[in-house]
Amino acid sequence: MSTGEAFDDASLALDLFLVAPSQLGGLVLRGPGPAREPLVERLQQAMPVRRLPTNIDDERLLGGIDLAASLAAGRSVGHAGLLAEARGGVLLVQRAERLNDAIAGRMAQAMDGRDGGFSLVLLDDGIGDEQAPPSALVERVAFSIDLTGVRLAPVRSPPAALPVAQVEAGEGEALATLAGLATLLGIGSVRALMFALTAARAHAALNRRSSLAEEDLSAAARLVLAPRATRLPPAPEAEEESQPEPQSSDAQAKGGEDDSGRSESAEERILEAVVAAIPADLLARLANGAARRGSNGSGGGRRAKSKLRGKPLGARPGMPRGGARLALIDTLRAAVPWQPLRRREAGEAAASGLLVRKVDLRVRRFEDRSVAVTIFCVDASGSAAMARLAEAKGAVELMLAQAYITRSEVALIAFRAHGADLLLPPTRSLTRARRALADLPGGGGTPLASGITAARKLAETVASHGATPFLVFLTDGSANIAADGIPGRAQAREDAEVAARAVATRGVAALVLDIAPRPRPEAEALARTMRARYLPLPVADASAVRRAVEAARPSPQAA
């Protein structure tokens, strides 16, 4: 799909959404860049839009007690949350890939319940499959359009549409066609099927038709079903060769085609349009039998519940001790509703101020996501050293290009001659990396043990600062320089095994990329000893190395 077609699809999806916003739920616009701006501007002109910050807390989202008004009135006074304020309009979520799972769950629950009445537009700045908005929200909006790399284009205002209620869906034929397409694409969600039917009716209303046509079903299937595909449709079976039966003169006069033939060819044309609209990378993964993955994380290291710093989480009852912070505003909100009763109980002894009890105390928790540090340890010995270093350098630069979004850092160690050198300390600066890696040394012996030890020590230092290290070794597993710098294959192999066991003992996650022309047992044995993943990568470029590292890197886990 060309960039122009992608923008046209995004513009059409917005038009369809505006025809039936409450029934279509909203849309996802993926990819940073200027192409989203005219779409968001048109949305703001057509409907009331409220913006949702990704660090919003429950009080602002769901509503609660207005502390200032309650203190002034002497009674409990509530205030509406952002979800209630957005009722009848659109909630715009920027950087939706960073949205907290708990907040996304509450939003999804509100959309399904009686307190809903709002639609969602999710702006997704994520890179790759590991960065995506929460699936609980994505499945509740009809459209998902990728605008990555799309240039700015004018948005055309569509003609006035018919009310979607005036468009007849037929006696189940349209729904049966869409259900058949969904089955072929491996889509089992009834919600997706109803989205597709509503989108088809909206497309007909946009073209001022009171009944569905083939182009309505095609547009709906392309925009709603194609992004949700989990498999490719099976190839049509080869038809047995047979002599065509002679047709009667009446049939020939009618063109030799009956209603069933026309219906079948229409379904085939719609299916072809859907397959053509499936994103190229998704099409390749589906062809290889890989399941589509969705993650609501933004990469990076472990999430730790910190009491002193990080992103604030919901307040909870508790005592402010052990480093936990007192959530003063939440404590006062908890105390306000009980003031009339407490004053009556206290009688004349009641003070003029606010009466706070132990049960009112609230403490605030924080979530601190640790930085993920990928440490490349590259075999820079021998004649192939420059090629391996170039691959590692390219992978480092590719990873640093998205380091700000993924909250990650990269380091590079090269081992050659008689030891290992830290060429690039942990950094997320692409400029610093290019300057440090401008001239890379190569050639000489293979001190594998020194390289493994240097990588382990750097990983321990990284971990001591609260970050999450991940070791990536680019080697064929051979060694001919011992840990003390003296040549000797037998001692070098023994020292490398000892160093690998030390990595396993420390529990550091690691990946061994076997860069030999043919996979070698030495590299696989090395990975097994350090309890690392092993991946033969005989023909590798920078992109292949980066993809392998990102696929093998441990997923963030809650501590």
C-alpha positions as CSV (number, residue, x, y, z in Angstrom):
1,M,0.0,0.0,0.0
2,S,1.4,3.4,-1.0
3,T,1.6,6.3,1.4
4,G,-1.1,8.1,-0.5
5,E,-3.4,5.1,-0.2
6,A,-2.7,4.9,3.6
7,F,-3.7,8.6,4.1
8,D,-6.8,8.1,2.0
9,D,-7.8,5.1,4.1
10,A,-7.2,7.1,7.3
11,S,-9.3,10.0,5.9
12,L,-12.1,7.5,4.9
13,A,-12.0,5.8,8.3
14,L,-12.4,9.2,10.0
15,D,-15.4,10.0,7.7
16,L,-17.0,6.7,8.5
17,F,-16.4,7.2,12.2
18,L,-18.0,10.6,12.2
19,V,-21.1,9.1,10.5
20,A,-21.6,6.6,13.4
21,P,-19.3,7.5,16.3
22,S,-21.0,5.7,19.1
23,Q,-21.4,2.5,17.1
24,L,-17.8,2.4,15.7
25,G,-16.0,3.2,18.9
26,G,-13.1,5.2,17.4
27,L,-9.8,4.6,15.7
28,V,-6.1,4.1,16.1
29,L,-3.7,6.3,14.2
30,R,-0.3,4.7,14.3
31,G,3.0,6.4,13.4
32,P,4.4,9.8,14.5
33,G,4.5,12.6,11.9
34,P,2.6,15.4,10.4
35,A,0.0,13.2,8.6
36,R,-2.1,12.9,11.7
37,E,-2.5,16.6,12.3
38,P,-5.1,17.5,9.7
39,L,-7.1,14.4,10.7
40,V,-7.1,15.5,14.4
41,E,-8.0,19.0,13.4
42,R,-11.0,17.8,11.4
43,L,-12.1,15.6,14.3
44,Q,-11.9,18.6,16.6
45,Q,-14.1,20.6,14.2
46,A,-16.7,17.9,14.0
47,M,-17.0,16.7,17.7
48,P,-16.0,17.8,21.2
49,V,-12.6,16.4,22.0
50,R,-11.0,15.9,25.4
51,R,-7.4,14.9,25.8
52,L,-6.4,12.2,28.2
53,P,-2.8,12.4,29.7
54,T,-1.1,9.0,29.9
55,N,-0.2,9.6,33.6
56,I,-3.8,10.3,34.7
57,D,-4.9,8.9,38.1
58,D,-8.2,7.3,39.1
59,E,-9.5,10.4,40.8
60,R,-9.2,12.6,37.7
61,L,-10.4,9.7,35.4
62,L,-13.4,8.5,37.3
63,G,-14.3,11.5,39.5
64,G,-14.5,11.8,43.2
65,I,-14.8,14.4,46.0
66,D,-14.0,18.1,45.3
67,L,-11.9,18.9,48.3
68,A,-12.0,22.7,48.1
69,A,-15.8,22.8,47.5
70,S,-16.4,20.3,50.3
71,L,-14.4,22.2,52.8
72,A,-16.1,25.4,51.9
73,A,-19.6,23.9,52.0
74,G,-19.0,21.8,55.1
75,R,-20.4,18.8,53.3
76,S,-19.3,16.3,50.7
77,V,-19.3,17.8,47.1
78,G,-18.4,15.5,44.2
79,H,-16.8,16.4,40.9
80,A,-17.1,14.6,37.5
81,G,-14.2,12.6,36.1
82,L,-12.7,12.9,32.6
83,L,-14.7,10.0,31.3
84,A,-18.0,11.7,32.3
85,E,-16.8,15.0,30.8
86,A,-16.1,13.2,27.5
87,R,-19.6,11.8,27.3
88,G,-21.0,12.5,23.8
89,G,-17.6,13.3,22.4
90,V,-14.2,11.9,21.8
91,L,-11.4,11.1,24.2
92,L,-8.0,11.7,22.5
93,V,-5.2,9.6,23.9
94,Q,-1.7,10.7,22.9
95,R,1.2,8.3,23.2
96,A,-1.4,5.6,23.7
97,E,1.3,2.9,23.7
98,R,2.4,4.1,27.1
99,L,-1.0,4.0,28.7
100,N,-1.2,2.1,32.0
101,D,-3.0,-1.2,31.9
102,A,-5.1,-0.4,34.9
103,I,-6.3,2.9,33.4
104,A,-7.0,1.2,30.1
105,G,-9.1,-1.4,31.9
106,R,-11.2,1.2,33.6
107,M,-11.7,3.0,30.3
108,A,-12.8,-0.3,28.6
109,Q,-15.2,-1.0,31.4
110,A,-16.7,2.4,31.1
111,M,-17.1,2.0,27.3
112,D,-19.0,-1.2,27.9
113,G,-21.2,0.0,30.7
114,R,-24.0,2.5,31.0
115,D,-21.5,5.2,32.0
116,G,-19.9,5.1,28.5
117,G,-21.1,7.4,25.8
118,F,-17.7,8.5,24.5
119,S,-15.4,7.4,21.7
120,L,-11.7,6.9,21.5
121,V,-8.9,8.1,19.2
122,L,-5.6,6.5,20.1
123,L,-2.5,8.2,18.8
124,D,0.2,5.4,18.7
125,D,3.8,6.5,18.5
126,G,5.2,3.0,19.2
127,I,7.9,1.3,17.1
128,G,7.5,-2.3,16.2
129,D,5.1,-5.0,17.6
130,E,6.4,-4.6,21.2
131,Q,5.0,-1.1,21.5
132,A,1.2,-0.9,21.0
133,P,-1.8,0.6,22.8
134,P,-3.5,-1.7,25.3
135,S,-5.4,-4.4,23.5
136,A,-8.4,-3.9,25.7
137,L,-8.9,-0.5,24.0
138,V,-7.8,-1.4,20.5
139,E,-10.4,-4.1,20.2
140,R,-13.1,-1.6,21.2
141,V,-12.4,0.7,18.2
142,A,-13.3,-0.1,14.7
143,F,-10.3,1.2,12.7
144,S,-6.5,1.0,13.0
145,I,-4.5,2.9,10.3
146,D,-0.7,2.9,10.1
147,L,0.5,6.4,8.9
148,T,4.2,5.7,9.4
149,G,6.2,7.6,6.8
150,V,3.0,9.1,5.2
151,R,3.4,12.6,4.0
152,L,1.0,15.5,4.8
153,A,-2.0,15.7,2.5
154,P,-5.1,17.8,2.5
155,V,-8.3,16.4,4.0
156,R,-11.3,16.6,1.8
157,S,-14.7,17.3,3.4
158,P,-17.2,14.6,2.5
159,P,-20.7,15.4,1.4
160,A,-23.5,15.3,3.9
161,A,-24.3,11.7,4.7
162,L,-27.6,10.0,5.2
163,P,-28.5,8.8,8.8
164,V,-26.9,5.4,9.1
165,A,-30.3,4.1,10.4
166,Q,-31.8,4.6,7.0
167,V,-29.3,2.1,5.4
168,E,-30.8,-1.4,5.2
169,A,-28.4,-4.2,5.7
170,G,-30.5,-6.7,3.8
171,E,-31.8,-10.0,5.0
172,G,-28.5,-11.3,6.4
173,E,-26.6,-11.5,3.1
174,A,-24.1,-8.7,4.0
175,L,-23.5,-10.1,7.5
176,A,-23.0,-13.6,6.0
177,T,-20.4,-12.3,3.5
178,L,-18.5,-10.4,6.2
179,A,-18.7,-13.4,8.6
180,G,-17.2,-15.6,5.8
181,L,-14.4,-13.2,5.3
182,A,-13.7,-13.0,9.0
183,T,-13.5,-16.8,9.2
184,L,-11.1,-17.0,6.3
185,L,-8.9,-14.4,8.0
186,G,-9.0,-16.1,11.4
187,I,-11.0,-13.3,13.2
188,G,-13.2,-14.8,15.9
189,S,-14.4,-11.6,17.5
190,V,-18.1,-10.8,17.1
191,R,-17.3,-7.2,18.0
192,A,-15.1,-6.9,14.9
193,L,-17.8,-8.4,12.7
194,M,-20.4,-5.9,14.0
195,F,-17.9,-3.1,13.5
196,A,-17.5,-4.2,9.9
197,L,-21.2,-4.3,9.2
198,T,-21.7,-0.8,10.8
199,A,-18.8,0.5,8.7
200,A,-20.4,-0.8,5.6
201,R,-23.7,0.9,6.4
202,A,-21.8,4.1,7.2
203,H,-20.0,3.9,3.8
204,A,-23.3,3.5,2.1
205,A,-24.7,6.5,4.1
206,L,-21.7,8.5,3.1
207,N,-22.5,7.8,-0.5
208,R,-26.2,8.5,0.1
209,R,-27.3,4.9,-0.7
210,S,-30.1,3.3,1.3
211,S,-28.9,-0.2,0.7
212,L,-25.5,-1.9,0.8
213,A,-23.4,-2.3,-2.4
214,E,-20.3,-4.4,-3.0
215,E,-18.0,-1.3,-2.6
216,D,-19.5,-0.7,0.9
217,L,-18.6,-4.3,2.0
218,S,-15.2,-4.0,0.4
219,A,-14.4,-0.8,2.2
220,A,-15.6,-2.1,5.5
221,A,-13.7,-5.4,5.2
222,R,-10.5,-3.6,4.1
223,L,-10.6,-1.0,6.9
224,V,-11.9,-3.2,9.8
225,L,-11.1,-6.8,9.1
226,A,-7.7,-6.5,7.3
227,P,-5.8,-5.1,10.3
228,R,-7.2,-7.8,12.6
229,A,-6.2,-10.7,10.4
230,T,-4.4,-13.6,12.2
231,R,-3.9,-15.8,9.2
232,L,-3.9,-15.7,5.4
233,P,-7.0,-17.1,3.6
234,P,-6.4,-20.6,2.2
235,A,-5.3,-20.8,-1.5
236,P,-8.2,-21.8,-3.7
237,E,-8.1,-25.5,-4.7
238,A,-7.2,-26.3,-8.3
239,E,-10.4,-26.9,-10.2
240,E,-10.6,-30.1,-12.1
241,E,-10.4,-29.7,-15.8
242,S,-13.7,-30.5,-17.4
243,Q,-15.5,-29.6,-20.6
244,P,-17.9,-26.8,-20.1
245,E,-21.5,-27.8,-20.5
246,P,-23.2,-26.4,-23.5
247,Q,-25.4,-23.5,-22.6
248,S,-28.9,-22.9,-23.8
249,S,-29.7,-20.0,-26.0
250,D,-31.5,-18.4,-23.0
251,A,-28.5,-18.7,-20.8
252,Q,-26.3,-17.3,-23.5
253,A,-28.6,-14.4,-23.9
254,K,-28.3,-13.7,-20.2
255,G,-24.5,-13.7,-20.4
256,G,-24.0,-17.3,-19.2
257,E,-23.9,-16.3,-15.5
258,D,-26.4,-16.8,-12.8
259,D,-26.9,-15.1,-9.4
260,S,-24.7,-17.5,-7.5
261,G,-21.9,-16.9,-9.9
262,R,-22.1,-13.2,-9.5
263,S,-22.3,-13.5,-5.7
264,E,-19.2,-15.7,-5.6
265,S,-17.1,-13.4,-7.8
266,A,-18.1,-10.5,-5.6
267,E,-16.9,-12.3,-2.5
268,E,-13.6,-13.1,-4.3
269,R,-13.1,-9.5,-5.3
270,I,-13.7,-8.3,-1.7
271,L,-11.3,-10.9,-0.4
272,E,-8.6,-9.7,-2.8
273,A,-9.1,-6.2,-1.6
274,V,-8.7,-7.3,2.0
275,V,-5.6,-9.3,1.4
276,A,-4.1,-6.4,-0.6
277,A,-4.8,-4.1,2.4
278,I,-3.0,-6.3,5.0
279,P,0.2,-4.5,6.0
280,A,3.3,-5.9,4.3
281,D,5.1,-6.9,7.5
282,L,2.0,-8.6,8.9
283,L,1.5,-10.4,5.6
284,A,5.1,-11.8,5.8
285,R,4.6,-12.9,9.4
286,L,1.3,-14.6,8.6
287,A,2.9,-16.3,5.6
288,N,5.5,-17.7,7.9
289,G,2.8,-18.9,10.3
290,A,3.8,-16.4,13.0
291,A,1.0,-15.3,15.3
292,R,0.4,-11.6,15.5
293,R,1.6,-10.2,18.8
294,G,0.3,-7.2,20.7
295,S,2.0,-5.6,23.7
296,N,1.0,-2.7,25.7
297,G,4.4,-2.1,27.0
298,S,7.0,0.4,25.7
299,G,10.0,-1.9,26.1
300,G,12.6,-1.3,28.7
301,G,13.4,-3.0,32.0
302,R,11.5,-4.3,35.0
303,R,8.7,-2.3,36.6
304,A,9.4,-1.9,40.3
305,K,7.1,-0.6,42.9
306,S,9.1,2.3,44.4
307,K,7.9,4.2,47.4
308,L,9.8,7.3,46.7
309,R,10.0,8.0,42.9
310,G,8.6,7.1,39.5
311,K,5.1,7.3,38.0
312,P,2.5,7.8,40.7
313,L,0.0,4.9,41.1
314,G,-3.3,4.9,42.9
315,A,-3.4,5.9,46.5
316,R,-4.3,3.2,49.1
317,P,-5.1,3.1,52.8
318,G,-2.0,2.8,55.0
319,M,0.4,4.4,57.4
320,P,3.1,6.8,56.1
321,R,6.1,4.8,57.3
322,G,8.9,2.7,55.9
323,G,9.5,5.4,53.3
324,A,5.9,5.5,52.0
325,R,4.6,9.0,51.3
326,L,1.5,10.4,52.8
327,A,-1.0,11.2,50.0
328,L,-2.3,14.3,51.7
329,I,-5.0,15.3,49.2
330,D,-6.4,11.7,49.1
331,T,-6.4,11.6,52.9
332,L,-8.4,14.8,53.1
333,R,-10.8,13.5,50.5
334,A,-11.3,10.4,52.5
335,A,-12.0,12.4,55.7
336,V,-14.4,15.0,54.2
337,P,-17.6,12.8,53.9
338,W,-17.4,11.9,57.6
339,Q,-17.2,15.4,59.0
340,P,-20.9,16.0,60.0
341,L,-21.0,12.7,61.8
342,R,-17.7,13.2,63.6
343,R,-18.7,16.7,64.7
344,R,-21.9,15.4,66.2
345,E,-20.0,12.7,68.0
346,A,-17.4,15.1,69.3
347,G,-19.9,17.6,70.4
348,E,-18.5,20.8,71.9
349,A,-15.1,19.3,72.0
350,A,-15.0,19.3,68.2
351,A,-12.3,21.6,66.8
352,S,-13.0,24.1,64.1
353,G,-10.7,22.3,61.7
354,L,-11.0,19.0,59.8
355,L,-11.3,15.9,62.0
356,V,-9.0,13.2,60.5
357,R,-8.9,9.6,61.8
358,K,-6.4,6.9,61.2
359,V,-8.7,5.1,58.8
360,D,-8.6,8.2,56.5
361,L,-4.8,8.0,56.0
362,R,-3.7,7.2,52.4
363,V,-0.2,6.5,51.1
364,R,1.0,6.9,47.5
365,R,2.9,4.3,45.6
366,F,5.1,4.9,42.6
367,E,6.1,2.7,39.7
368,D,9.7,3.1,38.6
369,R,10.5,1.4,35.3
370,S,14.2,0.5,35.3
371,V,16.4,1.3,32.3
372,A,17.1,-1.7,30.0
373,V,20.8,-1.8,29.0
374,T,21.8,-4.1,26.1
375,I,25.5,-4.9,26.2
376,F,27.0,-6.1,22.9
377,C,30.1,-8.2,23.3
378,V,31.7,-8.6,19.9
379,D,34.5,-11.0,18.8
380,A,36.8,-8.5,17.0
381,S,39.6,-11.0,16.3
382,G,40.6,-12.5,13.0
383,S,40.0,-11.5,9.4
384,A,36.2,-11.2,9.7
385,A,36.5,-8.7,12.6
386,M,35.6,-5.6,10.6
387,A,32.4,-7.2,9.2
388,R,31.3,-8.3,12.7
389,L,32.1,-4.9,14.2
390,A,30.2,-3.2,11.4
391,E,27.1,-5.3,12.1
392,A,27.3,-4.6,15.8
393,K,27.8,-0.9,15.2
394,G,24.8,-0.7,12.8
395,A,22.6,-2.6,15.3
396,V,23.7,-0.2,18.1
397,E,22.8,2.8,16.0
398,L,19.4,1.3,15.0
399,M,18.6,0.6,18.7
400,L,19.7,4.0,19.8
401,A,17.5,5.6,17.2
402,Q,14.5,4.5,19.4
403,A,16.2,4.6,22.8
404,Y,14.2,7.5,24.1
405,I,10.9,5.7,23.4
406,T,11.9,2.3,24.7
407,R,13.8,3.8,27.7
408,S,16.9,1.7,26.9
409,E,20.6,2.1,26.7
410,V,23.3,0.3,24.7
411,A,26.9,-0.5,25.4
412,L,29.6,-2.2,23.3
413,I,32.6,-4.3,24.3
414,A,35.1,-5.7,21.8
415,F,37.5,-8.5,22.6
416,R,40.7,-9.1,20.6
417,A,44.4,-9.6,20.9
418,H,45.0,-10.1,24.6
419,G,41.9,-8.6,26.3
420,A,38.6,-6.8,26.0
421,D,37.9,-3.1,25.6
422,L,34.8,-1.1,26.5
423,L,34.3,0.9,23.3
424,L,31.0,2.4,24.3
425,P,29.8,2.8,27.9
426,P,26.0,2.5,28.4
427,T,24.4,5.4,26.6
428,R,21.2,6.4,24.8
429,S,22.9,9.1,22.8
430,L,23.2,8.3,19.1
431,T,25.7,11.1,18.6
432,R,28.0,9.9,21.3
433,A,27.8,6.3,19.9
434,R,28.7,7.4,16.4
435,R,31.7,9.4,17.7
436,A,32.9,6.6,20.0
437,L,32.5,3.9,17.3
438,A,34.0,5.9,14.4
439,D,37.3,3.9,14.4
440,L,36.9,0.3,15.6
441,P,40.0,-1.8,16.2
442,G,40.1,-5.4,14.8
443,G,42.3,-8.4,14.3
444,G,44.5,-10.5,16.5
445,G,43.8,-13.4,18.8
446,T,40.5,-14.4,20.5
447,P,40.4,-13.8,24.2
448,L,36.8,-15.1,24.7
449,A,37.1,-15.5,28.4
450,S,38.2,-11.8,28.8
451,G,35.2,-10.7,26.7
452,I,32.7,-12.7,28.7
453,T,34.2,-11.5,32.0
454,A,34.2,-7.9,30.9
455,A,30.5,-8.2,29.8
456,R,29.5,-9.8,33.1
457,K,31.3,-7.2,35.2
458,L,29.6,-4.4,33.3
459,A,26.2,-6.1,33.7
460,E,26.8,-6.3,37.5
461,T,27.6,-2.6,37.5
462,V,24.5,-1.8,35.5
463,A,22.3,-3.9,37.8
464,S,23.8,-2.2,40.9
465,H,22.4,1.1,39.6
466,G,18.9,-0.3,39.3
467,A,19.0,-1.0,35.6
468,T,18.3,-4.3,33.7
469,P,21.2,-5.7,31.8
470,F,21.0,-8.0,28.7
471,L,24.1,-9.5,27.2
472,V,24.5,-10.1,23.5
473,F,27.5,-12.1,22.3
474,L,28.5,-12.0,18.6
475,T,31.0,-14.9,18.4
476,D,31.6,-18.3,16.8
477,G,32.6,-19.7,20.2
478,S,36.2,-20.3,19.4
479,A,39.0,-19.1,21.8
480,N,42.8,-19.2,21.6
481,I,43.9,-16.6,24.3
482,A,43.5,-17.6,27.9
483,A,42.2,-15.2,30.6
484,D,45.8,-14.3,31.6
485,G,46.6,-13.2,28.0
486,I,48.7,-16.2,27.2
487,P,48.0,-18.1,23.9
488,G,46.7,-21.7,24.2
489,R,43.5,-23.2,22.9
490,A,42.9,-25.7,25.7
491,Q,43.4,-23.2,28.5
492,A,41.4,-20.6,26.6
493,R,38.4,-22.9,26.2
494,E,38.6,-23.8,29.9
495,D,38.7,-20.2,31.0
496,A,35.8,-19.3,28.7
497,E,33.7,-22.1,30.2
498,V,34.5,-20.7,33.7
499,A,33.5,-17.2,32.6
500,A,30.3,-18.5,31.0
501,R,29.3,-20.3,34.2
502,A,29.8,-17.1,36.2
503,V,27.3,-15.4,33.9
504,A,24.8,-18.2,34.5
505,T,25.4,-18.0,38.3
506,R,24.6,-14.3,38.3
507,G,21.4,-15.0,36.4
508,V,22.1,-12.4,33.8
509,A,19.9,-12.8,30.7
510,A,22.0,-13.4,27.6
511,L,21.9,-14.2,23.9
512,V,24.6,-15.9,21.8
513,L,24.5,-15.0,18.1
514,D,26.6,-17.6,16.2
515,I,28.1,-15.5,13.4
516,A,30.1,-18.3,11.8
517,P,29.4,-19.2,8.2
518,R,28.1,-22.5,9.4
519,P,26.7,-23.0,13.0
520,R,29.5,-24.3,15.3
521,P,29.0,-26.6,18.3
522,E,31.4,-24.4,20.3
523,A,29.0,-21.4,20.2
524,E,26.0,-23.6,21.1
525,A,27.9,-25.1,24.0
526,L,28.9,-21.6,25.2
527,A,25.2,-20.6,25.2
528,R,24.2,-23.7,27.1
529,T,26.8,-23.1,29.8
530,M,25.8,-19.6,30.5
531,R,22.1,-20.5,30.2
532,A,21.6,-18.1,27.3
533,R,19.5,-18.3,24.2
534,Y,21.4,-19.6,21.1
535,L,20.7,-18.3,17.6
536,P,22.8,-19.1,14.5
537,L,23.0,-16.0,12.3
538,P,25.5,-16.9,9.6
539,V,24.3,-14.2,7.2
540,A,23.6,-11.1,9.3
541,D,23.3,-7.4,8.8
542,A,22.6,-4.7,11.3
543,S,18.9,-5.0,10.9
544,A,18.9,-8.8,11.4
545,V,21.0,-8.4,14.5
546,R,18.7,-5.8,15.9
547,R,15.6,-7.9,15.2
548,A,17.2,-10.9,16.8
549,V,18.1,-8.9,19.9
550,E,14.7,-7.4,20.3
551,A,12.9,-10.7,19.9
552,A,15.1,-12.4,22.5
553,R,15.2,-9.6,25.1
554,P,13.2,-10.5,28.2
555,S,9.8,-8.8,28.5
556,P,9.3,-6.4,31.3
557,Q,7.9,-8.0,34.4
558,A,6.2,-6.5,37.4
559,A,8.3,-6.7,40.5
